[in-house]
Amino acid sequence: MNLAKTTDSARQNQLLKQVPEAQWAEWKPLLEYVELPLGHVLYEPGTRMSHVYFPTTAIVSLLYVMENGASAEIAVVGREGLVGVSLFMGGHSTPSRAVVQRAGVGYRLRANVLMQAFNRAGPVLHLLLRYTQALITQMSQTAVCNRLHSLDQQLCRWMLLSLDRLDDNQLRMTQELIANMLGVRREGVTEAAGRLDKAGVIRYSRGVITVLDRGTLEKRACECYAVVKHEYDRLLPSTTAE
């Protein structure tokens, strides 16, 4: 654990930023700074969770994995939230896999420490339940989007959700990985990305997608992105508390 990094930057995570000061004083020395490299698996389906993770610069994908090994992303988690909601929702495990989509760092907290605060039925419980509601909205909307909307719209939604969790306009990911996240063929992603590139909305080169025109990207996305963003903004409004 790097205590200096914990005290200086843990509250880049928006959930930790909104934790009441008394609870923050209790958690601060217990948070562990963790590096989250691309592809690192935080948990597998069915495994019991020992920690919850609060990303600050990393993005984590929650993937549903089929028996034949095929997978599709059901939600993304970044600095706005935490990985491991099934812990306090009563399950202690989940049928999904959590894997780092964008390398970065974050912090983890032991499961029993989080549960102690949650079981007090105070502000932490209400904060975590609001976050869970927003996350469920993202999962539900992703399922609807994957069923009803075009791959072009799905790709735009995916990029916008990822951008909201970053400080820059670059997404570092190969088309093959994006295809795995969306549960589609790589060729389809190549064609959809090519149309956006040709329109001047993005530039794709060597595994890096640079978003050049976010406004047009939002117009090309379906309503699913706006629904998800509205719920996060409504349930977890920004705070200036440090």
Backbone hydrogen bonds in HBPLUS format (Angstrom, degrees):
<---DONOR---> <-ACCEPTOR-->    atom                        ^
c    i                          cat <-CA-CA->   ^        H-A-AA   ^      H-
h    n   atom  resd res      DA  || num        DHA   H-A  angle D-A-AA Bond
n    s   type  num  typ     dist DA aas  dist angle  dist       angle   num
A0006-THR N   A0002-ASN O   3.00 MM   4  6.27 151.0  2.09 147.4 156.7     1
A0007-THR N   A0003-LEU O   2.94 MM   4  6.19 168.2  1.96 161.1 160.3     2
A0008-ASP N   A0004-ALA O   3.01 MM   4  6.04 149.7  2.10 144.0 153.0     3
A0009-SER N   A0005-LYS O   2.94 MM   4  5.67 162.1  1.97 145.3 149.2     4
A0010-ALA N   A0006-THR O   3.18 MM   4  5.12 149.1  2.28 133.2 136.0     5
A0012-GLN N   A0009-SER O   3.02 MM   3  5.55 155.4  2.08 120.1 120.9     6
A0013-ASN N   A0010-ALA O   3.11 MM   3  6.08 168.2  2.12 122.0 125.5     7
A0017-LYS N   A0013-ASN O   2.94 MM   4  6.17 144.4  2.07 145.8 157.2     8
A0014-GLN N   A0079-ARG O   2.61 MM  65  5.97 155.2  1.67 162.3 171.6     9
A0018-GLN N   A0014-GLN O   3.25 MM   4  6.36 131.4  2.50 131.1 140.8    10
A0018-GLN N   A0015-LEU O   3.06 MM   3  5.24 136.3  2.26  99.8 111.6    11
A0019-VAL N   A0016-LEU O   3.29 MM   3  5.17 157.7  2.34  98.1 104.7    12
A0023-GLN N   A0020-PRO O   3.06 MM   3  5.46 116.7  2.48 107.8 122.2    13
A0024-TRP N   A0020-PRO O   2.84 MM   4  6.06 156.3  1.89 154.9 162.9    14
A0025-ALA N   A0021-GLU O   2.91 MM   4  6.09 155.5  1.97 150.7 155.3    15
A0026-GLU N   A0023-GLN O   3.10 MM   3  5.12 125.0  2.41  95.1 109.3    16
A0027-TRP N   A0023-GLN O   2.95 MM   4  6.25 153.7  2.02 151.0 158.6    17
A0028-LYS N   A0024-TRP O   2.83 MM   4  5.73 161.0  1.87 157.4 161.1    18
A0030-LEU N   A0027-TRP O   2.75 MM   3  5.21 145.8  1.87 120.1 131.9    19
A0031-LEU N   A0027-TRP O   3.12 MM   4  6.24 124.1  2.45 156.8 169.4    20
A0032-GLU N   A0108-ARG O   2.96 MM  76  5.20 164.0  1.99 149.4 154.5    21
A0108-ARG N   A0032-GLU O   2.88 MM  76  5.20 149.7  1.97 138.1 147.7    22
A0034-VAL N   A0106-GLY O   2.91 MM  72  5.44 169.7  1.92 144.7 143.5    23
A0106-GLY N   A0034-VAL O   2.97 MM  72  5.44 146.2  2.09 157.3 164.5    24
A0036-LEU N   A0104-GLY O   2.79 MM  68  5.28 167.5  1.81 153.4 150.9    25
A0104-GLY N   A0036-LEU O   3.01 MM  68  5.28 154.3  2.08 134.0 142.2    26
A0040-HIS N   A0037-PRO O   3.08 MM   3  5.64 162.7  2.11 139.0 139.7    27
A0039-GLY N   A0100-VAL O   2.95 MM  61  5.02 167.9  1.97 138.5 139.9    28
A0100-VAL N   A0040-HIS O   2.87 MM  60  5.30 159.5  1.91 145.7 152.1    29
A0042-LEU N   A0098-ALA O   2.76 MM  56  5.36 151.5  1.84 147.7 157.0    30
A0098-ALA N   A0043-TYR O   3.07 MM  55  5.43 165.2  2.09 149.7 153.4    31
A0047-THR N   A0044-GLU O   3.24 MM   3  5.77 169.1  2.25 134.2 135.8    32
A0046-GLY N   A0094-THR O   2.83 MM  48  5.46 160.5  1.86 143.5 147.7    33
A0049-MET N   A0092-HIS O   3.11 MM  43  5.95 158.0  2.16 163.8 170.7    34
A0111-ALA N   A0050-SER O   2.84 MM  61  5.28 162.5  1.87 137.5 132.7    35
A0052-VAL N   A0109-LEU O   2.98 MM  57  5.51 154.5  2.04 153.2 160.3    36
A0109-LEU N   A0052-VAL O   2.97 MM  57  5.51 153.4  2.04 152.5 160.7    37
A0053-TYR N   A0083-VAL O   3.12 MM  30  5.02 161.7  2.16 137.6 143.1    38
A0083-VAL N   A0053-TYR O   2.78 MM  30  5.02 153.9  1.85 143.2 152.1    39
A0054-PHE N   A0107-TYR O   2.64 MM  53  5.10 168.9  1.65 166.0 169.1    40
A0107-TYR N   A0054-PHE O   2.98 MM  53  5.10 150.3  2.07 123.6 132.9    41
A0056-THR N   A0105-VAL O   3.06 MM  49  5.99 170.8  2.07 142.1 140.0    42
A0057-THR N   A0105-VAL O   3.23 MM  48  5.43 163.4  2.26 138.7 143.7    43
A0059-ILE N   A0102-ARG O   3.13 MM  43  4.87 154.5  2.20 129.3 133.9    44
A0101-GLN N   A0059-ILE O   2.75 MM  42  5.49 149.4  1.85 143.3 153.3    45
A0102-ARG N   A0059-ILE O   3.12 MM  43  4.87 162.4  2.15 135.9 136.1    46
A0060-VAL N   A0077-VAL O   2.75 MM  17  5.13 172.1  1.76 159.2 161.2    47
A0077-VAL N   A0060-VAL O   2.80 MM  17  5.13 156.9  1.85 152.7 160.1    48
A0061-SER N   A0099-VAL O   2.79 MM  38  5.38 165.2  1.82 164.5 159.3    49
A0099-VAL N   A0061-SER O   2.96 MM  38  5.38 160.3  2.00 153.8 158.4    50
A0062-LEU N   A0075-ALA O   2.89 MM  13  5.28 173.1  1.90 157.5 156.2    51
A0074-ILE N   A0062-LEU O   2.77 MM  12  5.73 172.8  1.78 166.2 167.0    52
A0063-LEU N   A0097-ARG O   2.73 MM  34  5.03 167.2  1.75 154.3 158.3    53
A0097-ARG N   A0063-LEU O   2.70 MM  34  5.03 159.3  1.74 148.5 155.6    54
A0064-TYR N   A0072-ALA O   2.91 MM   8  5.59 164.4  1.94 160.5 158.0    55
A0072-ALA N   A0064-TYR O   3.15 MM   8  5.59 143.8  2.29 139.9 150.5    56
A0066-MET N   A0070-ALA O   2.73 MM   4  5.30 175.9  1.73 171.2 172.5    57
A0069-GLY N   A0066-MET O   3.01 MM   3  5.31 161.7  2.05 113.5 117.5    58
A0073-GLU N   A0181-MET O   2.50 MM 108  4.73 170.3  1.50 148.7 147.4    59
A0081-GLY N   A0078-GLY O   3.14 MM   3  5.96 174.0  2.15 125.6 127.5    60
A0087-LEU N   A0084-GLY O   3.14 MM   3  5.81 157.1  2.20 117.0 123.2    61
A0089-MET N   A0085-VAL O   3.12 MM   4  6.29 129.1  2.40 144.2 158.2    62
A0091-GLY N   A0086-SER O   2.98 MM   5  5.31 139.1  2.15 159.6 163.8    63
A0092-HIS N   A0086-SER O   3.14 MM   6  5.61 153.7  2.21 121.6 119.5    64
A0113-VAL N   A0110-ARG O   3.12 MM   3  5.44 128.3  2.40 104.3 117.4    65
A0114-LEU N   A0110-ARG O   3.25 MM   4  6.65 161.2  2.29 156.8 161.1    66
A0115-MET N   A0111-ALA O   2.98 MM   4  6.21 163.2  2.01 154.1 159.2    67
A0116-GLN N   A0112-ASN O   3.08 MM   4  6.18 146.3  2.20 138.0 145.5    68
A0117-ALA N   A0113-VAL O   3.44 MM   4  6.78 158.5  2.49 146.5 150.1    69
A0118-PHE N   A0114-LEU O   2.94 MM   4  6.19 160.6  1.97 152.7 159.1    70
A0119-ASN N   A0115-MET O   2.87 MM   4  5.90 161.7  1.91 150.1 153.8    71
A0120-ARG N   A0117-ALA O   3.28 MM   3  5.43 153.3  2.35 101.7 109.6    72
A0121-ALA N   A0118-PHE O   3.17 MM   3  5.89 165.5  2.19 118.6 122.7    73
A0126-HIS N   A0122-GLY O   3.35 MM   4  6.74 162.1  2.39 153.1 157.5    74
A0127-LEU N   A0123-PRO O   2.93 MM   4  6.13 154.2  2.00 149.7 157.1    75
A0128-LEU N   A0124-VAL O   2.94 MM   4  6.12 166.7  1.96 156.1 159.0    76
A0129-LEU N   A0125-LEU O   2.94 MM   4  6.13 153.2  2.01 150.1 157.9    77
A0130-ARG N   A0126-HIS O   3.03 MM   4  6.15 151.7  2.11 140.9 148.0    78
A0131-TYR N   A0127-LEU O   3.05 MM   4  6.32 158.8  2.09 147.2 153.1    79
A0132-THR N   A0128-LEU O   2.91 MM   4  6.11 156.1  1.97 142.7 149.6    80
A0133-GLN N   A0129-LEU O   2.98 MM   4  6.20 152.3  2.05 143.9 150.5    81
A0134-ALA N   A0130-ARG O   3.10 MM   4  6.42 156.9  2.15 147.5 153.1    82
A0135-LEU N   A0131-TYR O   2.86 MM   4  6.18 155.5  1.92 152.2 159.8    83
A0136-ILE N   A0132-THR O   2.84 MM   4  6.07 157.1  1.90 150.7 156.5    84
A0137-THR N   A0133-GLN O   3.02 MM   4  6.26 151.2  2.10 143.6 151.3    85
A0138-GLN N   A0134-ALA O   3.06 MM   4  6.41 152.9  2.14 144.6 151.5    86
A0139-MET N   A0135-LEU O   2.95 MM   4  6.29 158.6  1.99 150.9 156.6    87
A0140-SER N   A0136-ILE O   2.86 MM   4  6.05 165.3  1.88 153.5 157.3    88
A0141-GLN N   A0137-THR O   2.88 MM   4  5.98 165.1  1.90 151.7 156.2    89
A0142-THR N   A0138-GLN O   2.90 MM   4  5.99 149.4  1.99 144.4 152.9    90
A0143-ALA N   A0139-MET O   3.10 MM   4  6.37 156.2  2.16 146.4 151.8    91
A0144-VAL N   A0140-SER O   3.09 MM   4  6.41 159.0  2.13 148.7 154.2    92
A0145-CYS N   A0141-GLN O   2.81 MM   4  5.95 160.9  1.85 147.5 153.6    93
A0146-ASN N   A0142-THR O   2.89 MM   4  6.04 165.1  1.91 152.6 156.0    94
A0147-ARG N   A0143-ALA O   3.24 MM   4  6.34 135.3  2.45 135.6 146.4    95
A0147-ARG N   A0144-VAL O   3.14 MM   3  5.19 131.4  2.39  95.9 109.1    96
A0148-LEU N   A0144-VAL O   2.90 MM   4  6.02 157.6  1.95 157.7 163.2    97
A0149-HIS N   A0145-CYS O   2.96 MM   4  5.19 160.0  2.01 140.6 144.4    98
A0154-GLN N   A0150-SER O   2.94 MM   4  6.27 158.0  1.99 150.6 157.5    99
A0155-LEU N   A0151-LEU O   2.85 MM   4  6.01 161.6  1.88 153.7 157.8   100
A0156-CYS N   A0152-ASP O   3.09 MM   4  6.33 157.8  2.14 145.1 151.0   101
A0157-ARG N   A0153-GLN O   2.95 MM   4  6.18 162.6  1.98 150.9 155.6   102
A0158-TRP N   A0154-GLN O   2.89 MM   4  6.11 163.0  1.92 152.1 156.8   103
A0159-MET N   A0155-LEU O   2.96 MM   4  6.17 161.9  1.99 151.2 155.5   104
A0160-LEU N   A0156-CYS O   2.99 MM   4  6.18 162.4  2.02 152.0 156.7   105
A0161-LEU N   A0157-ARG O   2.99 MM   4  6.20 164.4  2.02 155.9 159.7   106
A0162-SER N   A0158-TRP O   3.09 MM   4  6.26 154.7  2.16 144.7 151.7   107
A0163-LEU N   A0159-MET O   2.84 MM   4  6.06 159.5  1.89 150.8 156.8   108
A0164-ASP N   A0160-LEU O   3.03 MM   4  6.22 152.1  2.11 148.5 154.7   109
A0165-ARG N   A0162-SER O   3.01 MM   3  5.42 153.8  2.08 110.4 118.8   110
A0166-LEU N   A0163-LEU O   3.03 MM   3  5.20 163.0  2.06 118.6 117.8   111
A0211-VAL N   A0169-ASN O   2.90 MM  42  5.43 170.0  1.91 165.1 166.7   112
A0171-LEU N   A0209-ILE O   2.78 MM  38  4.99 160.7  1.82 146.8 153.4   113
A0209-ILE N   A0171-LEU O   2.77 MM  38  4.99 172.8  1.77 150.1 152.2   114
A0173-MET N   A0207-GLY O   2.75 MM  34  5.08 124.3  2.06 143.4 156.6   115
A0178-ILE N   A0174-THR O   3.06 MM   4  6.41 158.7  2.10 149.4 155.6   116
A0179-ALA N   A0175-GLN O   2.91 MM   4  6.08 156.9  1.96 145.1 151.3   117
A0180-ASN N   A0176-GLU O   3.03 MM   4  6.34 150.6  2.12 142.4 150.1   118
A0181-MET N   A0177-LEU O   2.93 MM   4  6.23 152.1  2.01 148.1 155.8   119
A0182-LEU N   A0178-ILE O   2.93 MM   4  6.21 158.9  1.98 154.6 159.6   120
A0183-GLY N   A0179-ALA O   2.80 MM   4  5.75 121.0  2.15 137.5 153.1   121
A0184-VAL N   A0179-ALA O   3.00 MM   5  5.09 157.0  2.06 141.9 146.6   122
A0188-GLY N   A0185-ARG O   3.11 MM   3  5.41 128.2  2.39 102.5 115.0   123
A0189-VAL N   A0185-ARG O   3.40 MM   4  6.87 152.3  2.48 146.4 153.2   124
A0190-THR N   A0186-ARG O   2.92 MM   4  6.24 159.5  1.96 156.2 162.5   125
A0191-GLU N   A0187-GLU O   3.01 MM   4  6.25 157.9  2.06 146.8 151.7   126
A0192-ALA N   A0188-GLY O   2.97 MM   4  6.17 163.4  1.99 148.7 153.4   127
A0193-ALA N   A0189-VAL O   2.81 MM   4  5.89 168.1  1.83 154.9 158.5   128
A0194-GLY N   A0190-THR O   2.92 MM   4  5.94 146.5  2.03 137.4 147.4   129
A0195-ARG N   A0191-GLU O   3.05 MM   4  6.34 146.9  2.16 144.9 152.3   130
A0196-LEU N   A0192-ALA O   3.22 MM   4  6.56 156.0  2.28 145.6 151.6   131
A0197-ASP N   A0193-ALA O   2.86 MM   4  6.07 153.5  1.93 148.5 156.6   132
A0198-LYS N   A0194-GLY O   2.89 MM   4  6.03 164.0  1.92 147.9 152.0   133
A0199-ALA N   A0195-ARG O   3.06 MM   4  6.20 143.2  2.20 138.2 147.6   134
A0201-VAL N   A0196-LEU O   2.94 MM   5  5.28 150.6  2.03 167.3 161.3   135
A0200-GLY N   A0197-ASP O   2.98 MM   3  5.18 157.1  2.04 106.8 113.9   136
A0212-LEU N   A0201-VAL O   2.80 MM  11  5.28 147.9  1.91 136.2 144.6   137
A0213-ASP N   A0201-VAL O   3.14 MM  12  4.84 149.7  2.24 139.5 134.1   138
A0203-ARG N   A0210-THR O   2.81 MM   7  5.11 141.2  1.96 140.4 152.6   139
A0210-THR N   A0203-ARG O   2.84 MM   7  5.11 170.8  1.84 152.3 155.2   140
A0205-SER N   A0208-VAL O   3.02 MM   3  5.37 161.9  2.05 145.9 151.2   141
A0208-VAL N   A0205-SER O   3.03 MM   3  5.37 149.7  2.13 112.1 121.5   142
A0217-LEU N   A0213-ASP O   3.11 MM   4  6.37 153.6  2.19 146.0 154.2   143
A0218-GLU N   A0214-ARG O   2.89 MM   4  6.20 153.8  1.96 156.4 162.1   144
A0219-LYS N   A0215-GLY O   3.12 MM   4  6.43 149.6  2.22 140.7 149.1   145
A0220-ARG N   A0216-THR O   2.95 MM   4  6.18 145.6  2.07 147.7 156.6   146
A0221-ALA N   A0217-LEU O   3.09 MM   4  6.28 127.2  2.38 138.3 151.6   147
A0221-ALA N   A0218-GLU O   3.30 MM   3  5.14 137.9  2.49  91.6 102.9   148
A0227-VAL N   A0223-GLU O   3.04 MM   4  6.31 157.9  2.09 157.1 163.7   149
A0228-VAL N   A0224-CYS O   3.11 MM   4  6.31 167.1  2.12 152.7 155.1   150
A0229-LYS N   A0225-TYR O   2.93 MM   4  6.15 170.5  1.94 158.5 161.3   151
A0230-HIS N   A0226-ALA O   2.92 MM   4  5.96 158.8  1.96 145.8 151.7   152
A0231-GLU N   A0227-VAL O   3.17 MM   4  6.41 156.0  2.23 146.1 151.7   153
A0232-TYR N   A0228-VAL O   3.10 MM   4  6.44 162.3  2.13 155.4 159.6   154
A0233-ASP N   A0229-LYS O   2.95 MM   4  6.13 165.1  1.97 153.4 157.9   155
A0234-ARG N   A0230-HIS O   2.86 MM   4  5.97 148.8  1.95 145.2 154.3   156
A0235-LEU N   A0231-GLU O   2.88 MM   4  5.91 165.4  1.90 152.3 156.0   157
A0236-LEU N   A0232-TYR O   2.83 MM   4  5.47 149.8  1.92 142.1 150.1   158
